[in-house]
């Protein structure tokens, strides 16, 4: 599999949640869903700024 740097950083963070924080993989996935909900609009704004207001 070919992952981008950003994707590898996300995977690394998820791995740390299991290995270092002792979370169950289900808890990691629940946390990822919350993170996704909490950050979507900010990421959309950043995307629009970077791409000159273009929506995809």
C-alpha positions as CSV (number, residue, x, y, z in Angstrom):
1,X,0.0,0.0,0.0
2,X,1.2,3.5,-0.8
3,X,0.2,6.0,1.9
4,X,0.9,9.7,1.8
5,X,2.9,11.4,4.6
6,X,-0.4,12.7,6.1
7,X,-2.0,9.3,6.0
8,X,1.0,7.7,7.7
9,X,0.9,10.3,10.4
10,X,-2.8,9.5,11.0
11,X,-2.0,5.7,11.1
12,X,0.9,6.4,13.5
13,X,-1.4,8.3,15.8
14,X,-4.0,5.6,15.7
15,X,-1.3,3.0,16.5
16,X,-0.1,5.1,19.5
17,X,-3.7,5.2,20.8
18,X,-3.7,1.4,20.9
19,X,-0.1,0.7,22.0
20,X,0.6,3.7,24.3
21,X,-2.8,4.6,25.5
22,X,-4.2,1.1,25.8
23,X,-7.3,1.9,23.7
24,X,-9.3,-0.9,22.0
25,X,-9.4,-0.6,18.2
26,X,-13.2,0.1,18.5
27,X,-12.4,3.1,20.8
28,X,-9.8,4.4,18.3
29,X,-12.4,4.2,15.5
30,X,-14.9,6.1,17.7
31,X,-12.4,8.7,18.4
32,X,-11.6,9.1,14.7
33,X,-15.3,9.6,13.9
34,X,-15.5,12.4,16.6
35,X,-12.3,14.0,15.2
36,X,-13.8,13.8,11.7
37,X,-17.0,15.5,12.8
38,X,-15.1,18.2,14.9
39,X,-12.6,19.1,12.2
40,X,-14.5,18.8,8.9
41,X,-15.6,22.4,8.6
42,X,-12.2,23.8,9.5
43,X,-10.6,21.5,6.9
44,X,-13.2,22.6,4.3
45,X,-12.3,26.3,4.9
46,X,-8.6,25.5,4.6
47,X,-9.2,23.6,1.4
48,X,-11.1,26.6,-0.1
49,X,-8.4,29.0,0.9
50,X,-5.7,26.9,-0.6
51,X,-7.6,26.3,-3.8
52,X,-8.9,29.9,-4.3
53,X,-12.4,29.2,-3.2
54,X,-12.9,26.2,-5.6
55,X,-15.2,23.5,-4.2
56,X,-14.7,19.8,-5.1
